[in-house]
Amino acid sequence: MKYLAAYLLLTAAGNTTPSSENIKEVLSSVGIETNDKDVASLLSAVEGKDINELIAEGRTKLASVPTGGAVSGGAAAGGAAAGGASEEAAAEEKKEEEKEESDDDMGFGLFD
């Protein structure tokens, strides 16, 4: 992830084809040691590809990852159908919590 983050920072700064040395320079500026093999692996994976297309592809893949309940802003934007189902589940869960809380409000407890 750190190599990818450095690569994205460089492309955001206008360097459309960051080199291995550019990535190493960014990471060393914040005290991170680099592994030449990992940097080379990243560069070979993104070679000849448009960074905007890679990000869009990653978003579609991320939208299919189950979130386990709460809907985050990115997941909601990624898929409305999945977000709607999660919202319904969250509403049902909230209703159950309210029922449990209403028992507590009456002052009755199991060991009172």
Stockholm file with secondary structure:
# STOCKHOLM 1.0

chainA/1-112         MKYLAAYLLLTAAGNTTPSSENIKEVLSSVGIETNDKDVASLLSAVEGKDINELIAEGRTKLASVPTGGAVSGGAAAGGAAAGGASEEAAAEEKKEEEKEESDDDMGFGLFD
#=GR chainA/1-112 SS CHHHHHHHHHHHTTCSSCCHHHHHHHHHTTTCCCCHHHHHHHHHHHTTCCHHHHHHHHHHHHHTSCCCSCCCHHHHHHCHHHHHHHHHHHHHHHHHHHHHHHHHHTTCCTTC
#=GC SS_cons         CHHHHHHHHHHHTTCSSCCHHHHHHHHHTTTCCCCHHHHHHHHHHHTTCCHHHHHHHHHHHHHTSCCCSCCCHHHHHHCHHHHHHHHHHHHHHHHHHHHHHHHHHTTCCTTC
//
